[in-house]
Amino acid sequence: MKKTYLILLLSVLMVSVSYAQESAGGNKKLPSVTVKSLDGQAINTSELNNGGKPMIISFWALWCKPCINELTTIADVYDDWTTETGVKLVAVSIDDARSTAKVAPTVNAKGWDYQVLLDANGDFKRAMNVNMIPHTFLVNGNGEIVWQHTSFSEGSELELIEMVRKLNAGQPLQ
Amino acid sequence: MRKFYVAVCAVILSLSGMVSAQDLTQGKISGNLQLDAQVYRPDSAIGAFEVSERMLMNSFANIHYSLGSFNAGLRFESYLNPIQGFDKRYKGTGVPFWFASWEKESFAITVGHFYEQFGSGMALRSYEERNLGYDNAIKGARVIFRPYQGIVLKALIGNQRFFWESGPGIVRGIDGDFALNDIFKETTGLPRVTIGGSFVSKFEPSSQILVGENGDELLILPENVAAMSGRVNVNHKGFNVEGEYVYKYNDPSAVNNFIYKNGQSLLVQASYSTKGLGVILSGKVTDNMSFKSKRTEKGNVLDINYLPALTRQHAYTLSAMYPYATQPNGEFAIQSQVNYKIPKGSMLGGKYGIDIAVNFSRITELSRKPVNATTPIGEGGTLGYKTDFFKMSDSPYFQDFNIELQHKFNSDFKALVSWVNLKYNIDVIEGHTGDPMVNANILILDATYKFSKMNAVKGEFQHLSTKQDKGNWVQGMLEFTFAPTWFVTVVDQYNYGNDDKDRRFHFPTVAVGYTQNSNRLQIGYGKQREGIICVGGVCRNVPASNGLTITLTSSF
């Protein structure tokens, strides 16, 4: 009996989805989740924006070496990226209560110019379907997720900025 | 159960009915998948025993549907059978997580399963750590009410996940968070102050627990156990000071040996940061704060709260070999960290600067005294012990002093060097009764060289020296990356310092990975040492293994 209801539930979802598949837009928008800024303010993730320009959202943590690698590598070229494309990077830390308080001192000491958010219980991470970090998203001026990538190795940032350039030029990203 | 399904279907159908077909096209589906499989070869020398299934597999998939402010989703999990190191009670396949949620004006409602954290989590934290098999999701209902700007009120009730079932206890909680600067206008220039508090209570029907010399004294157990907490956070210019205090009423359980002592925990953190410098100092005292929704449970399940370990999470295998896990029955912890960047362009810093991080943490037992002359400390059925809350005992559980320097020499070459000095009470932390304190020194060298625009090679050298436990270890790793798609890694861990010459094993592994946007496949082959994997302060033991490992992850 339980299985019947579960199948019924899933079919209702599928029916609703089949409408969604026909939509022209097809891109998921940023979900509405509450995270915190480094100075303790509550921020709603659906309100994250860059004034109509592209935005990069990167999930990281203090204990994730490739994540720190990615953000440090981009930090070295961030000024150039911003001047050329107007892009903004939002770095979302998934460090939990064990390390949340260490994020601000670490980030400020490194001199990162990103907007850093704290997602201590993983609510934003879950809503964005992130499994392994680093996981980086490219969001267009309408708050839609147009591209995503997981893991980082030296040179991956070149692919990322290329996607931002294509987005600005209106070219397809796949 | 049936009523719940009917209710959710009715909600979805009515919403679909209410909105026009045009609105439905705005609905979006997203999801993710992870699959971990291991094929085991018996290797009795390293302690990898025969696995009768030959291959074990963990997998999960999340499907998420969103339409405006309505969200629904489920997680499918399959453990056929659970990989080694995961609790065997996960065996099977099913849908242990599903939910529906919506927002309407000042209310946000979730029914089904959900995760939640009050403050720092010491009163209530329900979360998941899939790579550890940790999941204490609450199944019930939660309401978040925002009556006014800056005020967030939460109320929840439910049972907790227990593998494929629910735990016996009911958890109820309310939490209030008040951002004073948002409530009272005209606070520009003033510090940012947030205060909060919560009340959490569990109900578990009484059961037969016998204690005493002859095992014949029946305990009168509290069916309702409450915990209350208060917290404050002050942020101003570069300064941040935060504190949280939790008080828990008597909660005799298997973890604290059924004592009736109340529990408390105080966490205080203060930090200052500015461009190029960050300093933080933290202190935490915990006394008898295990809080589970099943009093006879001793494993990593059914925790209502979360006690953060105030230690640095090391990112390298050998420096993470002896990780600390919070002792819920009591500990006194302090930690301090300084992050400093020698500026770019300075004589010492070179073109890119040097990042320096110095960290120190020390955790000791609480100092305990007996309640009276005739009752030993910790005896079941009694008040347990007395403690001077703010007194560190001389008996250390853990001490870690580490320094890390990172420098980019030019656009093609960067390196990191780190030194860690550890004192690890392996008797208390891992239960190796009678074993001496492990004193270890660990040296890490990590360098990356880019030989072309998208291709690089990384080399790591790690060395751990100790006279206790298994003796010295050395580890070397070489990793070739072809961004953004491929990587190949070769690593060997060698226990060359083991006192027993016959147990000086090598643990070599080779791994290949392929990434295509948000899809990633990794295949590895080799030997894995028996040890501990920790994520976020919760650890699991991984037995030794030899064989093939496949990991697939995908998000859409």
Chai-1 contact restraints between the chains, C-beta under 6 A:
chainA,res_idxA,chainB,res_idxB,connection_type,confidence,min_distance_angstrom,max_distance_angstrom,comment,restraint_id
A,Y5,B,Y5,contact,1.0,0.0,6.0,A-B,restraint_1
A,L8,B,C9,contact,1.0,0.0,6.0,A-B,restraint_2
A,L9,B,C9,contact,1.0,0.0,6.0,A-B,restraint_3
A,V12,B,C9,contact,1.0,0.0,6.0,A-B,restraint_4
A,V12,B,I12,contact,1.0,0.0,6.0,A-B,restraint_5
A,L13,B,Y65,contact,1.0,0.0,6.0,A-B,restraint_6
A,S16,B,S16,contact,1.0,0.0,6.0,A-B,restraint_7
A,S16,B,L24,contact,1.0,0.0,6.0,A-B,restraint_8
A,S16,B,G27,contact,1.0,0.0,6.0,A-B,restraint_9
A,V17,B,I29,contact,1.0,0.0,6.0,A-B,restraint_10
A,Y19,B,L24,contact,1.0,0.0,6.0,A-B,restraint_11
A,Y19,B,T25,contact,1.0,0.0,6.0,A-B,restraint_12
A,A20,B,G27,contact,1.0,0.0,6.0,A-B,restraint_13
A,A20,B,K28,contact,1.0,0.0,6.0,A-B,restraint_14
A,S23,B,T25,contact,1.0,0.0,6.0,A-B,restraint_15
A,K28,B,K28,contact,1.0,0.0,6.0,A-B,restraint_16
A,K28,B,S30,contact,1.0,0.0,6.0,A-B,restraint_17
A,D39,B,R192,contact,1.0,0.0,6.0,A-B,restraint_18
A,D39,B,N235,contact,1.0,0.0,6.0,A-B,restraint_19
A,G40,B,R192,contact,1.0,0.0,6.0,A-B,restraint_20
A,G40,B,T194,contact,1.0,0.0,6.0,A-B,restraint_21
A,G40,B,N233,contact,1.0,0.0,6.0,A-B,restraint_22
A,G40,B,N235,contact,1.0,0.0,6.0,A-B,restraint_23
A,W63,B,Q313,contact,1.0,0.0,6.0,A-B,restraint_24
A,W63,B,A315,contact,1.0,0.0,6.0,A-B,restraint_25
A,K65,B,A315,contact,1.0,0.0,6.0,A-B,restraint_26
A,D96,B,G536,contact,1.0,0.0,6.0,A-B,restraint_27
A,A97,B,S120,contact,1.0,0.0,6.0,A-B,restraint_28
A,A97,B,G121,contact,1.0,0.0,6.0,A-B,restraint_29
A,A97,B,P308,contact,1.0,0.0,6.0,A-B,restraint_30
A,R98,B,P308,contact,1.0,0.0,6.0,A-B,restraint_31
A,R98,B,A309,contact,1.0,0.0,6.0,A-B,restraint_32
A,R98,B,G537,contact,1.0,0.0,6.0,A-B,restraint_33
A,A101,B,Q269,contact,1.0,0.0,6.0,A-B,restraint_34
A,K102,B,I280,contact,1.0,0.0,6.0,A-B,restraint_35
A,A104,B,S273,contact,1.0,0.0,6.0,A-B,restraint_36
A,P105,B,S271,contact,1.0,0.0,6.0,A-B,restraint_37
A,P105,B,S273,contact,1.0,0.0,6.0,A-B,restraint_38
A,P105,B,G278,contact,1.0,0.0,6.0,A-B,restraint_39
A,P105,B,I280,contact,1.0,0.0,6.0,A-B,restraint_40
A,P105,B,N339,contact,1.0,0.0,6.0,A-B,restraint_41
A,T106,B,G278,contact,1.0,0.0,6.0,A-B,restraint_42
A,T106,B,N339,contact,1.0,0.0,6.0,A-B,restraint_43
A,N108,B,S273,contact,1.0,0.0,6.0,A-B,restraint_44
A,N108,B,G278,contact,1.0,0.0,6.0,A-B,restraint_45
A,A109,B,L277,contact,1.0,0.0,6.0,A-B,restraint_46
A,A109,B,G278,contact,1.0,0.0,6.0,A-B,restraint_47
A,A109,B,N339,contact,1.0,0.0,6.0,A-B,restraint_48
A,A109,B,Y340,contact,1.0,0.0,6.0,A-B,restraint_49
A,A109,B,K341,contact,1.0,0.0,6.0,A-B,restraint_50
A,G111,B,K275,contact,1.0,0.0,6.0,A-B,restraint_51
A,N121,B,Q117,contact,1.0,0.0,6.0,A-B,restraint_52
A,N121,B,Y127,contact,1.0,0.0,6.0,A-B,restraint_53
A,N129,B,S30,contact,1.0,0.0,6.0,A-B,restraint_54
A,N129,B,G31,contact,1.0,0.0,6.0,A-B,restraint_55
A,N129,B,N32,contact,1.0,0.0,6.0,A-B,restraint_56
A,N129,B,S555,contact,1.0,0.0,6.0,A-B,restraint_57
A,N131,B,N32,contact,1.0,0.0,6.0,A-B,restraint_58
A,N131,B,Q34,contact,1.0,0.0,6.0,A-B,restraint_59
A,N131,B,T553,contact,1.0,0.0,6.0,A-B,restraint_60
A,M132,B,T553,contact,1.0,0.0,6.0,A-B,restraint_61
A,Q148,B,S518,contact,1.0,0.0,6.0,A-B,restraint_62
A,H149,B,N517,contact,1.0,0.0,6.0,A-B,restraint_63
A,T150,B,S518,contact,1.0,0.0,6.0,A-B,restraint_64
A,T150,B,R520,contact,1.0,0.0,6.0,A-B,restraint_65
A,S151,B,T515,contact,1.0,0.0,6.0,A-B,restraint_66
A,S151,B,R520,contact,1.0,0.0,6.0,A-B,restraint_67
A,S153,B,T481,contact,1.0,0.0,6.0,A-B,restraint_68
A,S153,B,A483,contact,1.0,0.0,6.0,A-B,restraint_69
A,E154,B,K450,contact,1.0,0.0,6.0,A-B,restraint_70
A,E154,B,A456,contact,1.0,0.0,6.0,A-B,restraint_71
A,E154,B,A483,contact,1.0,0.0,6.0,A-B,restraint_72
A,G155,B,K453,contact,1.0,0.0,6.0,A-B,restraint_73
A,G155,B,M454,contact,1.0,0.0,6.0,A-B,restraint_74
A,G155,B,A483,contact,1.0,0.0,6.0,A-B,restraint_75
A,S156,B,A483,contact,1.0,0.0,6.0,A-B,restraint_76
A,S156,B,P484,contact,1.0,0.0,6.0,A-B,restraint_77
A,E159,B,P484,contact,1.0,0.0,6.0,A-B,restraint_78
